[in-house]
């Protein structure tokens, strides 16, 4: 499974940027992106290990917390 690199904007919009097969090159790309990025727009860069770009987007997407306790019917 490859490592996918995403840019996440302040409004939680997820943008696919690149992918790498190995951890170290992916880590270096993310570190370089973070170092060259100005914090003016509030975006962050994330790397995720996933089967596909779609799965990576799902894993990085914000979730709404369900207040219901499991088994509390």
Legacy VTK file of the C-alpha trace (Angstrom):
# vtk DataFile Version 3.0
C-alpha trace
ASCII
DATASET POLYDATA
POINTS 73 float
0.000 0.000 0.000
1.318 3.443 -0.858
1.562 6.554 1.257
-0.689 9.343 0.022
0.046 13.013 0.630
-2.816 15.460 1.085
-3.284 19.154 1.724
-6.073 19.953 4.162
-7.329 23.528 4.033
-8.725 25.480 6.967
-12.272 24.684 5.833
-11.416 20.910 5.882
-11.243 20.597 2.091
-8.951 17.654 1.287
-6.739 17.905 -1.803
-4.668 14.959 -3.048
-1.102 15.993 -3.910
1.125 12.955 -4.429
1.920 9.372 -3.471
5.025 7.406 -2.581
5.594 3.695 -2.210
8.074 4.048 0.659
7.748 5.804 3.998
10.952 7.859 4.030
10.438 9.642 0.674
6.817 10.371 1.650
7.920 11.736 5.019
10.516 13.968 3.379
7.970 15.360 0.894
5.551 16.209 3.689
8.292 17.819 5.762
9.421 19.903 2.783
5.849 20.991 2.071
5.355 21.994 5.698
8.659 23.886 5.795
7.949 25.838 2.600
4.330 26.587 3.524
3.268 29.930 4.930
0.737 29.617 7.732
-1.443 32.405 6.348
-4.186 30.162 4.963
-4.335 27.633 7.829
-3.656 24.612 5.608
-1.854 21.506 6.831
-0.136 18.653 5.019
-0.759 15.052 5.956
0.568 11.675 4.874
-1.581 8.566 5.200
-1.077 4.870 4.503
-4.116 3.605 2.571
-5.297 1.314 -0.221
-6.443 4.164 -2.452
-6.795 7.934 -2.652
-10.481 7.581 -1.807
-9.755 5.584 1.326
-7.157 8.164 2.356
-9.703 10.955 1.948
-12.223 9.042 4.053
-9.664 8.428 6.792
-8.697 12.116 6.864
-12.257 13.438 6.719
-13.648 14.978 9.897
-16.303 12.882 11.568
-19.292 13.890 13.589
-19.198 12.337 17.035
-22.269 10.375 17.883
-23.391 11.081 21.435
-25.178 7.737 21.653
-23.384 5.141 23.747
-23.087 1.699 22.161
-25.747 -0.585 23.624
-27.742 2.359 24.968
-31.034 1.699 23.179
LINES 1 74
73 0 1 2 3 4 5 6 7 8 9 10 11 12 13 14 15 16 17 18 19 20 21 22 23 24 25 26 27 28 29 30 31 32 33 34 35 36 37 38 39 40 41 42 43 44 45 46 47 48 49 50 51 52 53 54 55 56 57 58 59 60 61 62 63 64 65 66 67 68 69 70 71 72
